[in-house]
Amino acid sequence: MGDKSKLKTRALERIHILFSNAAKADQKTANRAVKLARTIQTKFKVRMPEQFRYRFCKHCLTYWNSTTVRIRTRNGKVVFLCRVCKHIRRKPYR
Ligand SMILES: [Zn+2]
């Protein structure tokens, strides 16, 4: 394992920790965790792990919980409506 992939592994570990903290934190702290996770993701050029990709708004970086996102299914897609910035994201079923 080269240094680069070691750094990426560490980056992904930190992203996991940030999201697990965000799940237990208040909205403001959770939002900060999302922003930090995005910074780490960009810096180390890692892909956002699948399980976290729809945990926040890509537009305003709000952490999504029951009060900040509305989730509906429509035409075989899951539709996420960010209640903060009204940005809509669609996730196809697999
Ligand atoms: Zn948003």
Backbone and ligand atoms as CSV (ligand in chain L), in Angstrom:
chain,resi,resn,atom,element,x,y,z
A,1,MET,N,N,0.841,-1.210,0.000
A,1,MET,CA,C,0.000,0.000,0.000
A,1,MET,C,C,0.869,1.250,0.000
A,2,GLY,N,N,0.679,2.096,-1.004
A,2,GLY,CA,C,1.481,3.318,-1.074
A,2,GLY,C,C,0.980,4.382,-0.106
A,3,ASP,N,N,1.767,5.429,0.032
A,3,ASP,CA,C,1.390,6.514,0.935
A,3,ASP,C,C,0.070,7.157,0.539
A,4,LYS,N,N,-0.119,7.253,-0.766
A,4,LYS,CA,C,-1.297,7.930,-1.279
A,4,LYS,C,C,-2.583,7.179,-0.891
A,5,SER,N,N,-2.570,5.846,-1.086
A,5,SER,CA,C,-3.774,5.098,-0.755
A,5,SER,C,C,-3.975,5.037,0.757
A,6,LYS,N,N,-2.878,5.109,1.508
A,6,LYS,CA,C,-2.986,5.159,2.962
A,6,LYS,C,C,-3.697,6.442,3.387
A,7,LEU,N,N,-3.315,7.541,2.734
A,7,LEU,CA,C,-3.960,8.828,3.018
A,7,LEU,C,C,-5.440,8.783,2.673
A,8,LYS,N,N,-5.757,8.126,1.565
A,8,LYS,CA,C,-7.162,8.027,1.156
A,8,LYS,C,C,-7.956,7.181,2.140
A,9,THR,N,N,-7.342,6.111,2.621
A,9,THR,CA,C,-8.000,5.277,3.625
A,9,THR,C,C,-8.271,6.083,4.888
A,10,ARG,N,N,-7.271,6.862,5.300
A,10,ARG,CA,C,-7.431,7.717,6.482
A,10,ARG,C,C,-8.535,8.749,6.255
A,11,ALA,N,N,-8.569,9.317,5.058
A,11,ALA,CA,C,-9.583,10.318,4.726
A,11,ALA,C,C,-10.979,9.697,4.833
A,12,LEU,N,N,-11.127,8.482,4.311
A,12,LEU,CA,C,-12.428,7.815,4.360
A,12,LEU,C,C,-12.820,7.484,5.802
A,13,GLU,N,N,-11.847,7.105,6.603
A,13,GLU,CA,C,-12.117,6.845,8.023
A,13,GLU,C,C,-12.650,8.088,8.713
A,14,ARG,N,N,-12.022,9.214,8.384
A,14,ARG,CA,C,-12.462,10.481,9.007
A,14,ARG,C,C,-13.869,10.844,8.553
A,15,ILE,N,N,-14.170,10.585,7.278
A,15,ILE,CA,C,-15.515,10.864,6.764
A,15,ILE,C,C,-16.547,9.991,7.504
A,16,HIS,N,N,-16.212,8.724,7.709
A,16,HIS,CA,C,-17.106,7.831,8.457
A,16,HIS,C,C,-17.368,8.353,9.868
A,17,ILE,N,N,-16.295,8.783,10.522
A,17,ILE,CA,C,-16.417,9.300,11.895
A,17,ILE,C,C,-17.282,10.553,11.917
A,18,LEU,N,N,-17.039,11.448,10.954
A,18,LEU,CA,C,-17.807,12.693,10.900
A,18,LEU,C,C,-19.302,12.421,10.738
A,19,PHE,N,N,-19.645,11.481,9.867
A,19,PHE,CA,C,-21.063,11.207,9.653
A,19,PHE,C,C,-21.677,10.471,10.846
A,20,SER,N,N,-20.907,9.628,11.492
A,20,SER,CA,C,-21.482,8.948,12.649
A,20,SER,C,C,-21.681,9.938,13.798
A,21,ASN,N,N,-20.791,10.938,13.900
A,21,ASN,CA,C,-21.000,12.008,14.887
A,21,ASN,C,C,-22.191,12.878,14.514
A,22,ALA,N,N,-22.299,13.184,13.224
A,22,ALA,CA,C,-23.385,14.047,12.750
A,22,ALA,C,C,-24.750,13.440,13.083
A,23,ALA,N,N,-24.847,12.122,12.996
A,23,ALA,CA,C,-26.115,11.448,13.263
A,23,ALA,C,C,-26.586,11.664,14.704
A,24,LYS,N,N,-25.634,11.923,15.598
A,24,LYS,CA,C,-25.982,12.094,17.017
A,24,LYS,C,C,-25.993,13.559,17.442
A,25,ALA,N,N,-25.522,14.427,16.553
A,25,ALA,CA,C,-25.331,15.826,16.936
A,25,ALA,C,C,-26.550,16.688,16.611
A,26,ASP,N,N,-26.537,17.926,17.120
A,26,ASP,CA,C,-27.576,18.872,16.743
A,26,ASP,C,C,-27.318,19.336,15.310
A,27,GLN,N,N,-28.295,20.029,14.729
A,27,GLN,CA,C,-28.235,20.408,13.315
A,27,GLN,C,C,-26.979,21.208,12.959
A,28,LYS,N,N,-26.653,22.168,13.801
A,28,LYS,CA,C,-25.521,23.047,13.502
A,28,LYS,C,C,-24.205,22.266,13.480
A,29,THR,N,N,-24.036,21.388,14.457
A,29,THR,CA,C,-22.832,20.565,14.538
A,29,THR,C,C,-22.789,19.588,13.367
A,30,ALA,N,N,-23.940,19.016,13.042
A,30,ALA,CA,C,-24.026,18.069,11.933
A,30,ALA,C,C,-23.668,18.751,10.616
A,31,ASN,N,N,-24.161,19.971,10.426
A,31,ASN,CA,C,-23.833,20.728,9.206
A,31,ASN,C,C,-22.331,20.980,9.097
A,32,ARG,N,N,-21.726,21.278,10.233
A,32,ARG,CA,C,-20.275,21.499,10.248
A,32,ARG,C,C,-19.532,20.220,9.873
A,33,ALA,N,N,-20.032,19.093,10.367
A,33,ALA,CA,C,-19.421,17.800,10.060
A,33,ALA,C,C,-19.501,17.516,8.561
A,34,VAL,N,N,-20.642,17.855,7.946
A,34,VAL,CA,C,-20.816,17.653,6.504
A,34,VAL,C,C,-19.804,18.493,5.725
A,35,LYS,N,N,-19.663,19.748,6.112
A,35,LYS,CA,C,-18.736,20.647,5.414
A,35,LYS,C,C,-17.303,20.133,5.514
A,36,LEU,N,N,-16.959,19.650,6.701
A,36,LEU,CA,C,-15.622,19.116,6.913
A,36,LEU,C,C,-15.407,17.840,6.096
A,37,ALA,N,N,-16.424,17.004,6.071
A,37,ALA,CA,C,-16.339,15.763,5.284
A,37,ALA,C,C,-16.137,16.079,3.808
A,38,ARG,N,N,-16.832,17.105,3.323
A,38,ARG,CA,C,-16.698,17.523,1.922
A,38,ARG,C,C,-15.295,18.078,1.650
A,39,THR,N,N,-14.759,18.820,2.593
A,39,THR,CA,C,-13.411,19.363,2.448
A,39,THR,C,C,-12.398,18.225,2.349
A,40,ILE,N,N,-12.540,17.252,3.243
A,40,ILE,CA,C,-11.643,16.090,3.244
A,40,ILE,C,C,-11.782,15.324,1.934
A,41,GLN,N,N,-13.027,15.149,1.498
A,41,GLN,CA,C,-13.308,14.411,0.263
A,41,GLN,C,C,-12.628,15.071,-0.934
A,42,THR,N,N,-12.742,16.388,-1.010
A,42,THR,CA,C,-12.158,17.145,-2.121
A,42,THR,C,C,-10.629,17.113,-2.054
A,43,LYS,N,N,-10.099,17.329,-0.868
A,43,LYS,CA,C,-8.654,17.395,-0.676
A,43,LYS,C,C,-7.977,16.073,-1.040
A,44,PHE,N,N,-8.572,14.956,-0.606
A,44,PHE,CA,C,-7.936,13.658,-0.832
A,44,PHE,C,C,-8.498,12.926,-2.052
A,45,LYS,N,N,-9.414,13.615,-2.760
A,45,LYS,CA,C,-9.996,13.062,-3.983
A,45,LYS,C,C,-10.543,11.647,-3.795
A,46,VAL,N,N,-11.322,11.484,-2.733
A,46,VAL,CA,C,-11.975,10.190,-2.518
A,46,VAL,C,C,-13.455,10.318,-2.878
A,47,ARG,N,N,-14.064,9.194,-3.206
A,47,ARG,CA,C,-15.494,9.213,-3.500
A,47,ARG,C,C,-16.266,9.209,-2.193
A,48,MET,N,N,-17.370,9.941,-2.177
A,48,MET,CA,C,-18.208,9.926,-0.983
A,48,MET,C,C,-18.801,8.516,-0.857
A,49,PRO,N,N,-18.607,7.862,0.287
A,49,PRO,CA,C,-19.187,6.515,0.445
A,49,PRO,C,C,-20.695,6.522,0.191
A,50,GLU,N,N,-21.145,5.493,-0.487
A,50,GLU,CA,C,-22.546,5.378,-0.908
A,50,GLU,C,C,-23.551,5.676,0.216
A,51,GLN,N,N,-23.277,5.156,1.395
A,51,GLN,CA,C,-24.255,5.304,2.486
A,51,GLN,C,C,-24.385,6.738,2.995
A,52,PHE,N,N,-23.428,7.611,2.610
A,52,PHE,CA,C,-23.489,8.999,3.071
A,52,PHE,C,C,-23.916,9.962,1.975
A,53,ARG,N,N,-23.973,9.461,0.744
A,53,ARG,CA,C,-24.184,10.349,-0.399
A,53,ARG,C,C,-25.516,11.089,-0.341
A,54,TYR,N,N,-26.491,10.446,0.272
A,54,TYR,CA,C,-27.814,11.092,0.370
A,54,TYR,C,C,-28.160,11.447,1.809
A,55,ARG,N,N,-27.121,11.696,2.590
A,55,ARG,CA,C,-27.323,12.103,3.978
A,55,ARG,C,C,-27.250,13.619,4.126
A,56,PHE,N,N,-26.969,14.312,3.031
A,56,PHE,CA,C,-26.842,15.768,3.125
A,56,PHE,C,C,-27.177,16.396,1.779
A,57,CYS,N,N,-27.427,17.696,1.791
A,57,CYS,CA,C,-27.723,18.419,0.565
A,57,CYS,C,C,-26.413,18.848,-0.087
A,58,LYS,N,N,-26.231,18.450,-1.348
A,58,LYS,CA,C,-25.014,18.807,-2.077
A,58,LYS,C,C,-24.978,20.288,-2.410
A,59,HIS,N,N,-26.149,20.898,-2.372
A,59,HIS,CA,C,-26.269,22.295,-2.768
A,59,HIS,C,C,-25.894,23.240,-1.623
A,60,CYS,N,N,-26.509,23.023,-0.452
A,60,CYS,CA,C,-26.246,23.924,0.676
A,60,CYS,C,C,-25.504,23.245,1.821
A,61,LEU,N,N,-25.176,21.948,1.645
A,61,LEU,CA,C,-24.419,21.170,2.629
A,61,LEU,C,C,-25.108,21.062,3.989
A,62,THR,N,N,-26.425,21.082,3.975
A,62,THR,CA,C,-27.174,20.837,5.206
A,62,THR,C,C,-27.223,19.337,5.458
A,63,TYR,N,N,-26.975,18.939,6.689
A,63,TYR,CA,C,-27.118,17.533,7.044
A,63,TYR,C,C,-28.606,17.207,7.045
A,64,TRP,N,N,-28.979,16.103,6.386
A,64,TRP,CA,C,-30.386,15.772,6.269
A,64,TRP,C,C,-30.850,14.870,7.392
A,65,ASN,N,N,-31.811,15.364,8.136
A,65,ASN,CA,C,-32.528,14.534,9.100
A,65,ASN,C,C,-34.008,14.750,8.826
A,66,SER,N,N,-34.859,14.250,9.694
A,66,SER,CA,C,-36.298,14.307,9.419
A,66,SER,C,C,-36.839,15.727,9.256
A,67,THR,N,N,-36.151,16.716,9.811
A,67,THR,CA,C,-36.662,18.080,9.697
A,67,THR,C,C,-36.065,18.854,8.515
A,68,THR,N,N,-34.960,18.392,7.960
A,68,THR,CA,C,-34.316,19.177,6.894
A,68,THR,C,C,-34.480,18.576,5.495
A,69,VAL,N,N,-35.073,17.397,5.407
A,69,VAL,CA,C,-35.284,16.814,4.088
A,69,VAL,C,C,-36.673,16.182,4.021
A,70,ARG,N,N,-37.257,16.218,2.833
A,70,ARG,CA,C,-38.504,15.503,2.598
A,70,ARG,C,C,-38.207,14.427,1.570
A,71,ILE,N,N,-38.547,13.204,1.878
A,71,ILE,CA,C,-38.234,12.097,0.975
A,71,ILE,C,C,-39.520,11.479,0.443
A,72,ARG,N,N,-39.601,11.408,-0.882
A,72,ARG,CA,C,-40.764,10.804,-1.542
A,72,ARG,C,C,-40.264,9.857,-2.616
A,73,THR,N,N,-41.098,8.904,-2.981
A,73,THR,CA,C,-40.750,8.064,-4.128
A,73,THR,C,C,-41.704,8.412,-5.255
A,74,ARG,N,N,-41.138,8.496,-6.438
A,74,ARG,CA,C,-41.930,8.880,-7.600
A,74,ARG,C,C,-41.287,8.313,-8.868
A,75,ASN,N,N,-42.105,7.677,-9.684
A,75,ASN,CA,C,-41.651,7.104,-10.967
A,75,ASN,C,C,-40.363,6.279,-10.817
A,76,GLY,N,N,-40.335,5.442,-9.808
A,76,GLY,CA,C,-39.173,4.573,-9.632
A,76,GLY,C,C,-37.934,5.281,-9.138
A,77,LYS,N,N,-38.102,6.489,-8.627
A,77,LYS,CA,C,-36.958,7.219,-8.092
A,77,LYS,C,C,-37.279,7.700,-6.686
A,78,VAL,N,N,-36.242,7.814,-5.879
A,78,VAL,CA,C,-36.415,8.438,-4.577
A,78,VAL,C,C,-36.093,9.914,-4.764
A,79,VAL,N,N,-37.022,10.759,-4.348
A,79,VAL,CA,C,-36.835,12.198,-4.520
A,79,VAL,C,C,-36.552,12.830,-3.157
A,80,PHE,N,N,-35.437,13.521,-3.071
A,80,PHE,CA,C,-35.046,14.205,-1.842
A,80,PHE,C,C,-35.245,15.703,-2.053
A,81,LEU,N,N,-36.064,16.308,-1.230
A,81,LEU,CA,C,-36.237,17.757,-1.308
A,81,LEU,C,C,-35.624,18.382,-0.057
A,82,CYS,N,N,-34.580,19.173,-0.270
A,82,CYS,CA,C,-33.935,19.859,0.844
A,82,CYS,C,C,-34.872,20.963,1.323
A,83,ARG,N,N,-35.234,20.918,2.590
A,83,ARG,CA,C,-36.160,21.912,3.120
A,83,ARG,C,C,-35.484,23.245,3.380
A,84,VAL,N,N,-34.169,23.250,3.360
A,84,VAL,CA,C,-33.437,24.483,3.645
A,84,VAL,C,C,-33.292,25.333,2.376
A,85,CYS,N,N,-32.824,24.721,1.272
A,85,CYS,CA,C,-32.586,25.510,0.056
A,85,CYS,C,C,-33.516,25.110,-1.099
A,86,LYS,N,N,-34.400,24.100,-0.853
A,86,LYS,CA,C,-35.378,23.637,-1.853
A,86,LYS,C,C,-34.739,22.919,-3.041
A,87,HIS,N,N,-33.481,22.572,-2.902
A,87,HIS,CA,C,-32.798,21.823,-3.949
A,87,HIS,C,C,-33.355,20.399,-3.984
A,88,ILE,N,N,-33.546,19.880,-5.201
A,88,ILE,CA,C,-34.107,18.542,-5.349
A,88,ILE,C,C,-33.052,17.581,-5.895
A,89,ARG,N,N,-32.969,16.413,-5.288
A,89,ARG,CA,C,-32.079,15.379,-5.817
A,89,ARG,C,C,-32.876,14.105,-6.015
A,90,ARG,N,N,-32.552,13.398,-7.080
A,90,ARG,CA,C,-33.258,12.147,-7.369
A,90,ARG,C,C,-32.261,10.996,-7.369
A,91,LYS,N,N,-32.684,9.928,-6.731
A,91,LYS,CA,C,-31.842,8.746,-6.676
A,91,LYS,C,C,-32.604,7.580,-7.291
A,92,PRO,N,N,-32.077,7.024,-8.384
A,92,PRO,CA,C,-32.806,5.898,-9.004
A,92,PRO,C,C,-32.729,4.652,-8.115
A,93,TYR,N,N,-33.761,3.845,-8.160
A,93,TYR,CA,C,-33.728,2.562,-7.458
A,93,TYR,C,C,-32.730,1.650,-8.128
A,94,ARG,N,N,-32.159,0.732,-7.353
A,94,ARG,CA,C,-31.325,-0.277,-7.987
A,94,ARG,C,C,-31.816,-1.662,-7.622
L,1,ZN,ZN,ZN,-30.054,22.344,0.511
